[in-house]
Amino acid sequence: MTKKNRRAFSPAFKMETASLVLDQHYSIAEACRAMDVGETSLRHWVKQLQQEREGITPTGKALTPEQQKIQDLEDRIKRLEMEKEILKKPRLS
């Protein structure tokens, strides 16, 4: 039994493909054929793009530049808070 290689898509490609459905009123099937992607993947991207446009930050990789920026800033805050906690710990001399 052989395993199929998974294709990787950039956030920009996912957003463009989902935009076909949301903005240009393609059907899911039409967009799948036009962009050569699976229906399940496209449905997920459409749902994610709708949520991001409503201001919901995704748990995975964001599609929109605004949500990507939010994720980057949240990661930076988390890292800075960890560094701050490390500096608070008493030193053993």
Backbone as a chain_set.jsonl record, in Angstrom:
{"seq": "MTKKNRRAFSPAFKMETASLVLDQHYSIAEACRAMDVGETSLRHWVKQLQQEREGITPTGKALTPEQQKIQDLEDRIKRLEMEKEILKKPRLS", "coords": {"N": [[0.852, -1.167, 0.0], [0.697, 2.128, -0.965], [1.557, 5.405, 0.141], [-0.005, 8.469, -0.353], [1.495, 11.525, -1.317], [1.159, 14.457, 0.543], [-0.041, 17.585, -0.44], [1.168, 20.853, 0.091], [-0.169, 23.977, 0.903], [0.079, 27.475, 0.554], [-0.766, 30.113, 2.902], [-1.699, 32.33, 1.453], [-2.6, 31.195, -0.969], [-4.659, 29.58, -0.002], [-6.379, 31.546, 1.011], [-7.001, 32.968, -1.323], [-8.311, 30.977, -2.798], [-10.496, 30.338, -1.133], [-11.707, 32.798, -1.232], [-12.782, 32.812, -3.762], [-15.158, 31.437, -3.43], [-16.472, 32.889, -1.375], [-16.393, 35.623, -2.174], [-16.537, 35.816, -4.966], [-18.574, 34.234, -5.609], [-18.421, 31.575, -6.518], [-19.349, 28.133, -6.742], [-18.681, 25.542, -4.337], [-17.835, 23.221, -5.648], [-17.151, 24.233, -8.205], [-15.019, 25.953, -7.577], [-13.221, 24.108, -6.525], [-12.593, 22.57, -8.792], [-11.484, 24.587, -10.42], [-9.204, 25.359, -8.994], [-7.945, 23.014, -8.428], [-8.165, 21.498, -5.971], [-9.113, 19.601, -3.045], [-12.482, 18.988, -1.953], [-13.107, 18.864, 0.802], [-10.925, 20.165, 1.986], [-11.222, 22.738, 0.871], [-13.719, 23.508, 1.906], [-13.047, 23.714, 4.594], [-11.178, 25.844, 4.498], [-12.83, 27.916, 3.599], [-14.62, 28.172, 5.733], [-12.783, 28.894, 7.732], [-11.806, 31.344, 6.711], [-14.137, 32.865, 6.757], [-14.544, 33.011, 9.534], [-12.197, 34.346, 10.338], [-12.594, 36.802, 9.119], [-14.623, 37.686, 10.684], [-13.284, 38.305, 12.907], [-12.325, 36.305, 14.531], [-9.662, 34.643, 15.882], [-7.786, 32.089, 14.439], [-6.936, 28.691, 15.451], [-4.999, 27.345, 14.097], [-2.695, 28.041, 11.389], [-3.057, 31.333, 10.329], [-5.02, 32.896, 7.723], [-5.579, 35.488, 6.754], [-3.829, 38.633, 6.486], [-4.151, 40.323, 8.706], [-4.955, 38.619, 10.803], [-2.712, 36.987, 10.843], [-0.813, 38.782, 11.78], [-1.849, 39.266, 14.337], [-1.513, 36.702, 15.449], [1.298, 36.555, 15.381], [1.961, 38.629, 17.156], [0.749, 37.669, 19.515], [2.32, 35.386, 19.937], [4.763, 36.631, 20.413], [4.215, 38.048, 22.773], [3.763, 35.91, 24.517], [6.317, 34.725, 24.535], [7.86, 36.83, 25.627], [6.68, 37.025, 28.171], [7.412, 34.565, 29.237], [10.188, 34.9, 29.321], [10.312, 36.976, 31.171], [9.394, 35.695, 33.499], [11.467, 33.898, 33.889], [13.531, 35.634, 34.523], [12.635, 36.576, 36.951], [13.034, 34.532, 38.756], [14.852, 33.479, 41.605], [18.407, 33.713, 41.873], [20.85, 31.225, 42.29], [23.683, 31.423, 44.147]], "CA": [[0.0, 0.0, 0.0], [1.506, 3.339, -1.047], [0.989, 6.571, 0.789], [0.014, 9.637, -1.224], [2.153, 12.711, -0.769], [0.25, 15.573, 0.798], [0.387, 18.873, -0.983], [1.14, 21.952, 1.057], [-0.647, 25.205, 0.277], [0.406, 28.681, 1.317], [-1.949, 30.838, 3.379], [-2.199, 33.2, 0.379], [-3.355, 30.348, -1.888], [-5.896, 29.188, 0.677], [-7.259, 32.707, 1.079], [-7.462, 33.244, -2.688], [-9.254, 29.93, -3.184], [-11.718, 30.536, -0.341], [-12.324, 34.037, -1.715], [-13.6, 32.494, -4.937], [-16.481, 31.03, -2.946], [-17.097, 33.937, -0.565], [-16.461, 36.932, -2.817], [-16.859, 35.741, -6.386], [-19.782, 33.399, -5.662], [-18.245, 30.25, -7.118], [-19.794, 27.038, -5.879], [-17.544, 24.778, -3.811], [-17.38, 22.313, -6.711], [-16.49, 25.025, -9.251], [-13.735, 26.421, -7.063], [-12.356, 22.928, -6.422], [-12.107, 22.253, -10.14], [-10.656, 25.686, -10.917], [-7.942, 25.452, -8.26], [-7.431, 21.655, -8.265], [-8.061, 21.143, -4.556], [-10.184, 18.75, -2.553], [-13.663, 19.663, -1.411], [-13.008, 18.971, 2.259], [-9.958, 21.231, 2.277], [-11.795, 24.033, 0.523], [-14.763, 23.837, 2.893], [-12.343, 24.144, 5.812], [-10.604, 27.168, 4.253], [-13.93, 28.881, 3.519], [-15.08, 28.381, 7.11], [-11.745, 29.619, 8.449], [-11.768, 32.72, 6.224], [-15.325, 33.54, 7.3], [-14.3, 33.278, 10.952], [-11.169, 35.372, 10.451], [-13.213, 38.072, 8.75], [-15.453, 38.076, 11.825], [-12.384, 38.669, 13.996], [-11.98, 35.137, 15.344], [-8.305, 34.183, 15.598], [-7.787, 30.625, 14.304], [-5.953, 27.956, 16.245], [-3.917, 26.998, 13.174], [-2.071, 29.138, 10.65], [-4.031, 32.306, 9.853], [-5.045, 33.171, 6.295], [-5.57, 36.92, 6.462], [-2.668, 39.325, 7.055], [-4.48, 40.863, 10.025], [-4.92, 37.525, 11.773], [-1.316, 36.565, 10.94], [-0.162, 39.768, 12.652], [-2.327, 38.987, 15.693], [-0.832, 35.498, 15.917], [2.701, 36.895, 15.634], [2.026, 39.421, 18.388], [0.447, 36.786, 20.644], [3.517, 34.57, 20.163], [5.788, 37.494, 21.006], [3.813, 38.294, 24.162], [3.999, 34.671, 25.271], [7.763, 34.575, 24.697], [8.321, 37.858, 26.571], [6.213, 36.66, 29.507], [8.262, 33.469, 29.705], [11.489, 35.486, 29.66], [10.13, 37.741, 32.4], [9.317, 34.732, 34.604], [12.815, 33.363, 34.1], [14.318, 36.672, 35.196], [12.115, 36.736, 38.301], [13.479, 33.436, 39.607], [16.054, 33.836, 42.366], [19.626, 33.087, 41.428], [21.616, 30.479, 43.296], [25.097, 31.804, 44.044]], "C": [[0.903, 1.238, 0.0], [0.771, 4.504, -0.406], [1.099, 7.757, -0.165], [0.741, 10.777, -0.527], [1.129, 13.818, -0.607], [0.825, 16.825, 0.168], [0.267, 19.918, 0.112], [0.743, 23.223, 0.311], [-0.309, 26.386, 1.174], [-0.876, 29.322, 1.83], [-2.556, 31.745, 2.295], [-3.039, 32.41, -0.617], [-4.694, 29.952, -1.269], [-6.889, 30.342, 0.712], [-7.832, 33.029, -0.301], [-8.528, 32.237, -3.111], [-10.564, 30.072, -2.428], [-12.453, 31.794, -0.791], [-13.155, 33.811, -2.97], [-15.026, 32.175, -4.518], [-17.184, 32.201, -2.262], [-17.326, 35.236, -1.329], [-16.919, 36.883, -4.273], [-18.001, 34.766, -6.667], [-19.638, 32.138, -6.517], [-18.912, 29.243, -6.185], [-18.533, 26.334, -5.375], [-16.97, 23.901, -4.919], [-16.642, 23.07, -7.805], [-15.11, 25.483, -8.8], [-12.744, 25.266, -6.936], [-11.757, 22.57, -7.778], [-11.147, 23.332, -10.631], [-9.272, 25.7, -10.271], [-7.295, 24.091, -7.999], [-7.135, 21.32, -6.798], [-9.249, 20.274, -4.168], [-11.303, 19.546, -1.9], [-13.574, 19.861, 0.095], [-12.059, 20.095, 2.658], [-10.575, 22.599, 2.015], [-12.891, 24.441, 1.506], [-14.132, 24.343, 4.195], [-11.799, 25.561, 5.641], [-11.686, 28.243, 4.21], [-14.434, 29.209, 4.928], [-14.068, 29.213, 7.895], [-11.701, 31.08, 8.011], [-12.973, 33.51, 6.728], [-15.093, 33.929, 8.752], [-13.259, 34.378, 11.132], [-11.735, 36.746, 10.107], [-14.136, 38.59, 9.851], [-14.604, 38.42, 13.046], [-11.989, 37.525, 14.907], [-10.59, 34.656, 14.93], [-8.3, 32.66, 15.538], [-6.737, 29.969, 15.188], [-4.774, 27.544, 15.377], [-3.339, 28.231, 12.52], [-3.137, 30.044, 10.051], [-3.905, 32.528, 8.352], [-4.894, 34.655, 5.996], [-4.354, 37.587, 7.108], [-2.939, 39.867, 8.459], [-4.39, 39.783, 11.096], [-3.502, 36.975, 11.921], [-0.558, 37.489, 11.881], [-0.57, 39.536, 14.109], [-1.615, 37.762, 16.259], [0.635, 35.774, 16.234], [2.851, 37.672, 16.939], [1.716, 38.581, 19.621], [1.637, 35.894, 20.973], [4.61, 35.383, 20.844], [5.482, 37.786, 22.473], [4.112, 37.076, 25.023], [5.491, 34.484, 25.549], [8.31, 35.583, 25.712], [7.882, 37.558, 28.0], [7.039, 35.522, 30.08], [9.631, 33.996, 30.121], [11.412, 36.265, 30.978], [10.085, 36.814, 33.612], [10.686, 34.14, 34.91], [13.66, 34.369, 34.877], [13.86, 36.899, 36.634], [12.642, 35.681, 39.263], [14.771, 33.831, 40.329], [17.265, 33.047, 41.85], [20.292, 32.35, 42.592], [23.077, 30.837, 43.123], [25.927, 31.06, 45.03]], "O": [[1.77, 1.379, 0.863], [-0.457, 4.576, -0.41], [2.167, 8.018, -0.719], [0.62, 10.97, 0.682], [0.332, 14.083, -1.507], [2.027, 17.083, 0.238], [-0.632, 19.862, 0.95], [1.253, 23.507, -0.773], [-0.402, 26.301, 2.398], [-1.949, 29.107, 1.267], [-3.774, 31.908, 2.228], [-4.077, 32.893, -1.068], [-5.73, 29.985, -1.932], [-8.083, 30.156, 0.478], [-9.019, 33.329, -0.426], [-9.533, 32.61, -3.714], [-11.635, 29.94, -3.02], [-13.682, 31.85, -0.737], [-14.12, 34.533, -3.218], [-15.984, 32.59, -5.17], [-18.353, 32.475, -2.535], [-18.356, 35.884, -1.144], [-17.601, 37.79, -4.751], [-18.346, 34.512, -7.821], [-20.592, 31.689, -7.152], [-19.023, 29.478, -4.982], [-17.449, 26.517, -5.929], [-15.754, 23.848, -5.105], [-15.61, 22.602, -8.287], [-14.145, 25.406, -9.56], [-11.556, 25.435, -7.212], [-10.561, 22.3, -7.889], [-10.102, 23.016, -11.201], [-8.282, 26.017, -10.929], [-6.215, 24.022, -7.412], [-6.028, 20.919, -6.439], [-10.257, 20.22, -4.872], [-11.087, 20.635, -1.368], [-13.932, 20.923, 0.603], [-12.356, 20.881, 3.558], [-10.463, 23.508, 2.838], [-12.971, 25.607, 1.892], [-14.631, 25.284, 4.813], [-11.942, 26.391, 6.539], [-11.491, 29.346, 4.719], [-14.646, 30.373, 5.268], [-14.443, 30.125, 8.633], [-11.572, 31.968, 8.853], [-12.849, 34.682, 7.083], [-15.409, 35.048, 9.156], [-13.421, 35.249, 11.987], [-11.384, 37.741, 10.743], [-14.397, 39.789, 9.938], [-15.136, 38.782, 14.095], [-11.379, 37.75, 15.952], [-10.366, 34.306, 13.771], [-8.755, 32.003, 16.475], [-5.776, 30.608, 15.617], [-3.659, 27.409, 15.879], [-3.476, 29.34, 13.036], [-4.027, 29.573, 9.343], [-2.828, 32.369, 7.778], [-4.16, 35.035, 5.084], [-3.899, 37.15, 8.165], [-2.046, 39.866, 9.306], [-3.82, 40.003, 12.164], [-3.124, 36.54, 13.009], [0.248, 37.03, 12.691], [0.268, 39.603, 15.008], [-1.166, 37.773, 17.405], [1.159, 35.288, 17.236], [3.756, 37.405, 17.729], [2.349, 38.757, 20.662], [1.937, 35.665, 22.145], [5.297, 34.89, 21.739], [6.381, 37.773, 23.315], [4.648, 37.198, 26.125], [5.882, 34.128, 26.66], [9.129, 35.228, 26.56], [8.633, 37.809, 28.943], [7.337, 35.509, 31.274], [10.171, 33.59, 31.15], [12.332, 36.216, 31.794], [10.68, 37.121, 34.645], [11.019, 33.909, 36.072], [14.412, 33.997, 35.777], [14.644, 37.375, 37.454], [12.69, 35.92, 40.469], [15.665, 34.438, 39.739], [17.155, 31.887, 41.451], [20.284, 32.819, 43.73], [23.656, 30.583, 42.066], [27.142, 31.255, 45.085]]}, "num_chains": 1, "name": "protein.A"}
